[in-house]
């Protein structure tokens, strides 16, 4: 009887993806992905414009408010530090204004 497995010293065959039959042996490792700063900048500017457009008659709902409050700072981490800091400063200033409107 031939035993094949990790205990038999045949670990190379066990760890070979081709042995599993999923076709992973031909795949190349995925390269790291980084977002395009221009796209991030465009999205951040759109959110900031949306925040500036909020009025007592045209409010964000609570879900949009919370989402943007979390996502905006995370999104801007992909921008240069000085640009990120300026955008976040402007955004959080608008959030304070929105919070005042929501409380009224």
N, C-alpha and C positions, 0 to 999 in steps of 0.2 A: 504494500500500500504506500503511495506517495502522498506525503503531507505537505501542503503548501500554506504558508501563513506567516505571521510575524514571529512566531516561535521557532519556525523551521529554518530561519536564516534566509528566507526568500522574500524579505521585506521590499525589495525593489519592485517585484511584480505586484505586490499588494498596493503600493503607493503610486503605481503607474495609472494615470487617468484613462489611458487607452484600454486598460484591462476592464474598466467599468462599463465600457461601451457607450459612453455619453458623447464621444467625439471631441472632448476637451483637449486632446493631445495636439490638435492642429491649431488651436487658438493661441494668439499672442497675448501676453499680459497687457491688461488695460493701462494706458498711459494716464498720468495724473491730469486732471481737468481743472482749469482755472477760469473763472468767469471773465468776460470781456469788460474792462473798466468803463468803456464807452456805454455799453448796455446797462451796467449798474448805475452809472451817472444819469442816464436817461430815465430809468425807473425811479430813482431817488427824486429826481426833479419832478416827475409826474405825481408822486405821492405828496411832495411838498406843495405843489400847485393845488392838488386836491384839498390839502389841509388849509391852505390860504383861502380857498373858495367856500369854506364852511361858514355859514351864517346861522342866525337863529331860525330862519325859515328853511335853510338847506343844511340840516345837521347830518353828521355821521351817526350811524347806529352804534350801539355799544360794541358789537362784534367787530365792526370796521375800525373803531377807535383802538380797541385792544390789539387787534392784529397789526395795525400800522405802528403802534407803540413798541411792539416787540420786534417786528421785521425790519423797520427802517434802520435802527442802529446796527443790526447784524449785517444787513445788506451793504451798508457804507464801509464796513471793514475792508472791503476790497479796493477802496480808493486810497489815494495818498493821504497821509495823516492830517495835513492842514485842511485839505478839502473836506475830508470826513468830519473833522471837528466843526468846521463852519456850517456844513449842511445839518449836522445834528443840533447845533446851537439854534439855527433857524427853525428846525422842525420842532424842537421841544418848546420853543417860544410859542409856536402856533398851537401846540398841544395844551399849554397853559390857558391860552385864549379859548380853545374848544372846551376845556374842562369848566371854565367859568360859564360858558354858554349852556353846557349840559346841566349845570347845577341850578341855573335860573328857572 
